[in-house]
């Protein structure tokens, strides 16, 4: 499955499998929790007036990406792609072709990248950022009591008794069957600090 996207900030630092020539497309794993590959027109060619930009993957034309400078190619974890780029500059003066060979990354295992719990107005509000293979099964507990209303949610909002401590736990299992857990503790407050 192929997807187009505006990819401004989706590049990671992982490099392609071989050294690139100046006209090779720049391909990297996408900064998403998928094995997708992001490819962009190389800096040397970017900004120059072009008549045509064409992409292929393992020799098959990616027609939906014609004249698009940033593309997102979906692939299976461990699959190797050879992404080829053809550029015809204005007036047909110059044609350049380059390729990049890249292996699609594995999906990450379940993890909780961020957990924050805060209290105010006699409430505990928690937010979690979850990584892994979607969909996720999420379970929240507060002071040992499961909060079933917030099952499979990345947020929790529960009343508390002012002055009493709280202990919030989150457990996550992703579609690949990997799991992670985290906890936050604090004191219930009337006024948020």
BATI-354451 format. One record per atom (N, C-alpha, C): residue in one letter; x, y, z. Coordinates in pm, whole numbers, plus 50000, padded with zeros to 5 digits. Example, Ala and Ser with C-alpha at 12.3 -4.5 7.8 and 13.67 -1.06 7.14 Angstrom:
! BATI-354451
A513194943150780;A512304955050780;A513204967050780;S512854977550708;S513674989450714;S512905000350787;
//
This chain:
! BATI-354451
X500844988350000;X500005000050000;X500895012350000;X500565021849917;X501375033949905;X500555045749952;X501195054950021;X500505066650073;X501315079050042;X500645089850010;X501365102549999;X501115110150128;X502035119050159;X501885126750282;X502755139250273;X502355149250347;X503235160750367;X504165156650479;X505435156050450;X506365149250538;X507365158350607;X507065170950620;X508025180450673;X508895175350785;X508315170250895;X509135166351008;X509195151451031;X508905143050931;X508825128850954;X510115121150932;X511245127750912;X512475120450886;X513205117551016;X513805105751023;X514635102351137;X516085102451093;X516995099851185;X518405100451152;X518955087651091;X518195076851086;X518725064351030;X518985066050882;X520095060850833;X520485062950694;X520135051450603;X520365053450477;X520135043250377;X521245032850387;X521055021950313;X521955010550324;X523285012750252;X523395022550165;X524665024950096;X524895039950082;X526145043550051;X526465057750033;X525705063049912;X525215075249923;X524395080849817;X525185090149727;X524875089449599;X525395099249504;X524565111849520;X525035123249470;X524315135749489;X522895135749432;X522615127249332;X521285127249271;X520395115849322;X520885107749416;X520065097049471;X518975103149559;X517785096749561;X516765101549654;X517235099149797;X516805107549888;X517145105950028;X515995098350092;X516245085750132;X515215077250191;X515595073550333;X514625074050423;X514825071150564;X513565064350617;X513695057050729;X512475052250794;X511645064250840;X510325063150828;X509435073850871;X509415074451023;X509185086151076;X509085087951220;X507645085051262;X507235072951234;X505925068051272;X506155054251327;X505155048451383;X505335035251439;X504955024551337;X505455026051216;X505205016751107;X506525014251037;X506585004450948;X507825002350874;X507945011350751;X507115021550738;X507095030050619;X508435036950594;X508655040050467;X509875046850422;X509485060550366;X510225070850404;X510045084350353;X511175087150255;X510845092050136;X511865095750037;X511625109949991;X512695117449974;X512605131149926;X513605133249813;X513335143249731;X514265147149626;X515535152249694;X516735148449645;X517965152649711;X518155167849706;X518895172849803;X519125187149815;X519675193049687;X520595185949621;X521205191049499;X520135194349394;X519075186249387;X518045188249286;X516895196849336;X516705197449467;X515565204749523;X515715219749497;X514635225949463;X514635240349440;X514895243949295;X515355234549214;X515575237149072;X514265234848999;X514045242348894;X512835241148816;X512835227948739;X511765220248755;X511685207148691;X510435206048604;X510545197548502;X509385194148419;X508755181148466;X509555172348526;X509025159248564;X509835153248678;X509125147048774;X509745139148881;X509015125748879;X509765114948868;X509165101548866;X509835092348966;X509055083549028;X509555074249129;X509225059949087;X510115050549121;X509805036249107;X510275029149234;X509665017749260;X510065009349371;X510294995349316;X511524990549328;X511904977449274;X511514976249127;X511674987149053;X511404987248910;X509964990148870;X509044990148965;X507634993048935;X507375007948949;X506805014448845;X506505028848854;X505505031748966;X505765042349039;X504855047149142;X504145059449085;X503225056948993;X502595067648915;X501905078149002;X501325073849113;X500615083549199;X501565093749260;X502885091149255;X503855100449311;X504515109249205;X504075108349078;X504675116748974;X504595131449014;X505705138349000;X505835152649029;X505625156249176;X505835146549264;X505775149049409;X507185147749464;X507625157549542;X508995157949593;X509205149749719;X508145147449798;X508235139849923;X507215128649917;X507655116149934;X506725104949927;X506865096050050;X505815088350077;X505785078650185;X505395065250124;X506295055550132;X506085042350073;X505895032350186;X504785025250186;X504535015050287;X505205002050245;X505694994650342;X506324981850314;X506264973050437;X506654960650422;X506644950950532;X507974951550607;X507964949350739;X509224949250814;X510214939450754;X511444943950733;X512494935550678;X512554935150526;X511514940150458;X511494940450312;X512524950650262;X513234947150155;X514214956350098;X513634962549972;X513704975749962;X513204983049847;X514354990349779;X514284991149648;X515194999749574;X514325010849516;X514435022549576;X513645034149534;X514465041749431;X513875043649313;X514575050549204;X513885063749175;X514675073549139;X514195087049113;X514665091548976;X513725096948898;X514075102848769;X513605117348771;X514495126548733;X514145140748727;X514495145948589;X513545152948528;X513825160048404;X513695174848437;X514795181948423;X514805196148456;X514155204248344;X513765216448374;X513095225248278;X513855225948146;X513095227048040;X513605227747904;X514255214647859;X514085203947935;X514635191047899;X516145190947893;X516765201047953;X518215202547944;X518945191048012;X518435186548125;X519185176648201;X518235166248257;X518595153748247;X517845143048311;X518805136048406;X518345133248524;X519195126348620;X518415114848681;X519115104348715;X518455092848773;X519335087648885;X518735084548998;X519475079149110;X518615068649179;X519235060749268;X518475050849341;X519035049249481;X518185044549570;X518565042049707;X518005028449746;X518835020049802;X518395006949851;X518235008150001;X517065004050053;X516785005650195;X515934994050244;X516184989750367;X515414978950428;X514404985050524;X513154980650512;X512074986050595;X512294981950740;X512184991350833;X512454988350974;X511334979951036;X511664973251145;X510644966151221;X509814976151299;X508604972351326;X507784980651414;X508384979751554;X508234990351627;X508744990351764;X507814982551855;X508354977251961;X507524970352059;X506834980652147;X505784976352214;X505004985352296;X505874992252401;X505655005252415;X506315012852520;X505475025152551;X505705030752667;X505025043152706;X506105053852706;X506065062052601;X507085072252583;X506945083452685;X505725086352725;X505475097952810;X504275094952898;X504375097453027;X503245096553120;X503325108553213;X502255116253217;X502195127753306;X500845127653378;X500915128853509;X499695129853590;X499795142553673;X498695149953677;X498645162353753;X497335162653829;X497295170353934;X496095171154016;X495705185754038;X494415188054041;X493835201054068;X492325199754064;X491615208154139;X490145207854144;X489645194154187;X490385187454278;X490035174154329;X489915163954216;X490775165354115;X490835155954003;X492285151853980;X492465139653930;X493745135153879;X493565133653729;X494415140553652;X494355139953506;X495705134753456;X495645123853380;X496865117653328;X496785116653176;X497935118153113;X498055116752969;X499265107952941;X499095098352848;X500205089452811;X500405090052660;X501655089152616;X501975087652475;X502515073552458;X501845065652373;X502115051452360;X502745048552225;X503795040352225;X504425035652102;X504235020552092;X504235015551971;X504095001251948;X503304998951821;X502814986851802;X502034983351685;X500554984851717;X499864994951659;X498444996751688;X497634984851638;X496464982351693;X495804989651801;X496354985651938;X496064993952038;X496554991752173;X495404988052266;X495704979652362;X494784976852472;X495384983652594;X494664993052650;X495185001152761;X494314999452884;X494954997352998;X494224996153125;X494825005953226;X493955013753290;X494365023153393;X493875018053529;X494705019753633;X494255017553771;X494675029553853;X493835032853952;X494195043554046;X493985038054186;X495065038454263;X495075033054399;X494545018654401;X494965010854301;X494624996754294;X493264993554234;X492485003654197;X491145001454142;X491185004253991;X490774994053912;X490764995953767;X489735006453728;X490145015453638;X489275026153590;X488715021953453;X487655013753455;X487145007453333;X486615017553231;X486155029053276;X485625039153184;X486725044053087;X487985043153130;X489095048253050;X489885037052981;X489305025152975;X489955013852908;X490195017552761;X491385014352712;X491805016952574;X491875031852540;X492085040152641;X492245054452622;X493665058452662;X494165069152601;X495505073952640;X495405085052745;X494195087652794;X494015097652900;X493155091953013;X493325097853129;X492565094053248;X492165106853320;X490935107553369;X490455119153446;X489525113753554;X490015113753678;X489295107353788;X489295116653909;X488175117053980;X488075124754103;X488955118754212;X489395127254306;X490225122654417;X489885130654542;X490375125854657;X490125132554785;X491325141654814;X491035154654828;X492095164554849;X492945160754970;X494265161054950;X495215157955057;X495635143455061;X494915134754993;X495285120454993;X496185117354874;X497115107854894;X498015104154784;X497265095954678;X497785096654556;X497265088154449;X498415080654385;X498095068854336;X499055060254266;X498355055454140;X498765061054025;X498145057553897;X499085048253821;X498515037453767;X499275028153684;X498585026653550;X499405025453446;X498895022753312;X499615010453259;X498845001553197;X499414989653132;X498924989552988;X499844986852894;X499544987252751;X499994974252687;X499134968752600;X499514957452516;X499204961452373;X500154958952282;X499924962752142;X499494950652060;X499214952751932;X498714942251844;X499714930951826;X500994933651845;X502014923251832;X502144915051959;X501364918852064;X501374911352188;X502424915752288;X503164926452259;X504144931452356;X503454941152451;X503974942052572;X503314950452671;X504314959152745;X503794969552809;X504614978852887;X503724984552997;X504344989453102;X503594995553212;X504395007153269;X503675016453332;X504315027853397;X503405032453510;X503925040853597;X503115045953708;X503525060153742;X502585067253804;X502825080853853;X502165082053989;X502825089154079;X502295091154214;X502265105954246;X501365109654334;X501275123554376;X500275125054488;X499905137454515;X498915140554618;X497775148154553;X496555144354588;X495375151054533;X495335165454585;X495125174754492;X495125188954529;X493835195654484;X493525206354557;X492365214454519;X492765224254409;X493995229754419;X494475239454323;X495615233154245;X495555234454114;X496605228954029;X497855237354042;X499005230754056;X500285238054068;X501005238553938;
//
